[in-house]
Amino acid sequence: MPHRAYLFSLRLAHAFREACIDERYTARRLGRDVMAGVTVGIIAIPLAMALAIASGVPPQYGLYTAFIAGFVIALTGGSRFSISGPTAAFVVILYPIAQTYGLGGLLLASLMSGVLLLVMAFMRLGRFIEYIPEAVTLGFTGGIAVVIATLQVKDFFGLSIEQVPEHYWDKLAAVGQALPGLDAMTTMVAIATLAVMLLWPRLRTPVPPHLPAVIVGSFLAVALNANGAVIETIGSRFSYLLADGSIGAGIPPFLPEFAWPWNRPDASGEPLGISWTMVRDLLPAAFAIAMLGAIESLLCAVVLDGMTGKRHSANSELLGQGIGNVITPFFGGITATAAIARSAANYRAGAESPVSAMVHALVVLLALVSLAPLLAYLPMSAMAALLIMVAWNMSEAPKSLHLLKTAPRSDILVFLTCFSLTVLLDMVIAITTGILLAAVLFMREMAQMTRVTDITDSKRMAGANLPEGWQVFKVNGPLFFAAADRVFGELAQLSESARGFILYMDGVTILDAGGLSALNKLISTCRADGTQVVIADLQFQPLRTLARAGVKPEEGVVRFYPTLDEAVRAESRPATT
């Protein structure tokens, strides 16, 4: 497929068709996919539960997301190694929605975000995600990591905080007030879980650290609870209603049922309902979810391309993400996107195609229906330790520190602004402000690069026999709105006493409406002053802009020549004999 067509292609199940149909799919490749899928499925089980809890809903909804969205997106998307499911990046958006609108509001916002992702896919916006600067990405992911880690402090130390405040400083104040009452046994379980996750990779075994960490934390919690400690677990915090009216502890060991998202409970336990007001209120959050989902999934695909040498289809990946997020909420699944850590683990485990992601989804499904009683023993403090580790990994702290040490001041300002606004205010405000600030700073730098120079007496003009009172000016850089008024203002001052001048524009790559307006203003001033203007060596884009604007040669005012040499010869005085 030609390069440009590949960039803007939109094909359902692009990655699956490319890896399993266009290429020969053998039993050996299937075996590698199964092994990789089982490995990543084991990683995903505790993570999906922990991320659902962090998002403000019971843990089973994270498992629903992992196996429904994980399967659908792998089948329909455009990146062959991506693993989709609940991710830490969404926590800062989903948690406030769940607190305000309940599960129903969260599922409705997820559904709306899926529709927006489909719109983005059909509008072929996949490659525009690349225009988000790295300083913005590192800023908001770092800020998200700080917020997630802060939210885990309560369960990590077993603190008694009835309601976590909405604003960050209030969160810190609530944690500070509750910290003297930390539970030593709960903290011991959390520290043990975290220690295993940190030390396990040194053993260089194929078993991911999450699994032994939560197993150690669970056994320790069971032992301590048997000796009189009160360590909260998934089974003690969460419950579900059975068909006979009895209540079960932990997570329900059966498949989710289809239900309209707006029939799910709101924050007060009543059916959410649907109305134009509700949709309007949730639209900003849905837009934020869609944008973050697009950024996360496409960044993940780019990282995997670098690791594997393969190519993803950005718009096809958005299509798959949209389909997954439209279907999943009808079965209780929350927002999903590609997860970089799980996707990288998938490839390292030997994945060959999207089949590995489908196997991962089936492993999660199997765990839900067969291991639900055991999953109830997972301690909440171990889940908190797991999420703190996830937050650290997603923060990309080494990369952020490198940026702070080596990047230009403009990038550092963008990073700090985006980071601070994510932590203190809102991720949507942070990304919007970060992108706008980066754009303004970039335009300022580009405008400063555009300069006008008097080259009348330069070596380039040696031998030119221009009439008395004529000058030659060279313009370098894009003549766009941020630079044009300054450049042509300088040019007007430099040519104040000139009878005429040649404007050498071979270094001007862009002439926009602002540059055109400033040039017309200069020509009008010269017409009034009786100064002649000669424009030479226009590049294609500025020439096309002038032609479309109807700027034409005018006798005694403005003339055009294809090269500087022709302009000089035409305007030079006849040689004296």
Sequence and secondary structure as in RCSB ss.txt:
>XXXX:A:sequence
MPHRAYLFSLRLAHAFREACIDERYTARRLGRDVMAGVTVGIIAIPLAMALAIASGVPPQYGLYTAFIAGFVIAL
TGGSRFSISGPTAAFVVILYPIAQTYGLGGLLLASLMSGVLLLVMAFMRLGRFIEYIPEAVTLGFTGGIAVVIAT
LQVKDFFGLSIEQVPEHYWDKLAAVGQALPGLDAMTTMVAIATLAVMLLWPRLRTPVPPHLPAVIVGSFLAVALN
ANGAVIETIGSRFSYLLADGSIGAGIPPFLPEFAWPWNRPDASGEPLGISWTMVRDLLPAAFAIAMLGAIESLLC
AVVLDGMTGKRHSANSELLGQGIGNVITPFFGGITATAAIARSAANYRAGAESPVSAMVHALVVLLALVSLAPLL
AYLPMSAMAALLIMVAWNMSEAPKSLHLLKTAPRSDILVFLTCFSLTVLLDMVIAITTGILLAAVLFMREMAQMT
RVTDITDSKRMAGANLPEGWQVFKVNGPLFFAAADRVFGELAQLSESARGFILYMDGVTILDAGGLSALNKLIST
CRADGTQVVIADLQFQPLRTLARAGVKPEEGVVRFYPTLDEAVRAESRPATT
>XXXX:A:secstr
  HHHHHT   TTHHHHIIIIIS   HHHHHHHHHHHHHHHHHHHHHHHHHHHHTTS THHHHHHHHHHHHHHHH
HSS TT  EE  GGGHHHHHHHHHHHHHHHHHHHHHHHHHHHHHHHHTT GGGGGGS HHHHHHHHHHHHHHHHH
HHHHHHHT   SS  SSHHHHHHHHHHHGGG  HHHHHHHHHHHHHHHHGGGG  SS THHHHHHHHHHHHHHHH
HTT    BHHHH EEE TTS EEESS SS      GGGSB TTSSB    HHHHHHHHHHHHHHHHHHHHHHHHH
HHHHHHHHS    HHHHHHHHHHHHHHGGGGT    EE HHHHHHHHHTT  STHHHHHHHHHHHHHHHHSHHHH
TT BHHHHHHHHHHHHHHHHTHHHHHHHHHHS HHHHHHHHHHHHHHHHT HHHHHHHHHHHHHHHHHHHHHHH 
EEEE TTSGGGTT    TTEEEEEEES B HHHHHHHHHHHHHHTTT SEEEEEEEE   B HHHHHHHHHHHHH
HHHHT EEEEE   HHHHHHHHHTT   BTTTEEEESSHHHHHHHHS     
